[in-house]
Structure formats: structure tokens, C-alpha cells
């Protein structure tokens, strides 16, 4: 299997098949990050398509100072932030996706209810807080990576994550959760 750097070199030389391989390799990641940041599948799919186009258009500017995955984090996050700025907060559906776990209908219903409650609480956070919380707690990015992705200083990232966690806890407590 070719490394991302090798595929990028081929892409720059005009090899469209190399771009397809690179995009396919990272497409699930792009969609999942988009979904976590935007909150619904339709918007995530749209954003993932836009990210693929921007990715292709920016291949010539990629200098290899970070990994392709880190570059895509920044690209997708910036597109999502722009999109979030243009819309008002909305409650989002869980898209009927099955949640992992057993087959007990009662457990499944409880998991869905909990997931919906967390999604509503997350979407109720201010966009700046939601983005850092998704990157840190759902995408497991380090504080330093988040600072680089969002072009923020480390102290700002830490304080936003702290506020986001507090706000999420308060919202979940307000919905009757025992967190």
C-alpha cells in the first residue's frame, strides 16, 4: 500500500487515480468528522463533498509539514465552522443509525434516547465550544493539535474545552441526566 506522501506526489504529477485512492482512504474520516461537527448526515455528506473538492484544489499548496490527516482535520473543521456561522442552532436527528450494543429492544431504546440527549446538548453549545469539544473528546486530538487546526493559542483551546465540558454537563443535567 502506498504512503500518503507518495500518493500526493503522484497527484501533483496529474495522476487522478492516485487522488481517488487518497480520497477513498480518508473519506470515512472526512464524513465522520463532518457529522460530528455538524450534527446530521445530510449536512455531513454535503460538507464531505465540498471538502473533497477543496482537497483536490489545494493539493499544490500542501507542503508536507503535517500529515494528510492533520491537513484534512483543518480543512474540514474550517469548512464546518464557516457553515455553522451561517446557520442557527437546530436540533438534529440521529438519522436512524443503529447504535452499538446488544439486541435488547429496551437497551437499544435507552441508548438512542441517551445519544439524542447528548446530541441535543452538544448542538446547544456555542459553535466555538462545540468544535473544540468534538476535536478533543470525540476525535481524541491533543490540545496542541487543536490549537494548530483552529489557529488558536493553547490557552484559548484549554479554556474553550473547559467551558464546553461545563456547558455540556449543565445541559445534560437540565435534561434529567445523571452524569
Secondary structure, DSSP 8 states (H G I E B T S, - for coil): ---HHHHHHHHHTT-HHHHHHHHHHHHHHHHHHHHHHH-SHHHHHHHHHHHHHHHHHTGGG--SSS-HHHHHHHHHHHHHHHHHHHS-------TT---SS-S-HHHHHHHHHHHHHHHHHHHHS-HHHHHHHIIIIIS---HHHHHHHHT--HHHHHHHHHHHHHHHHHHHHHTT---
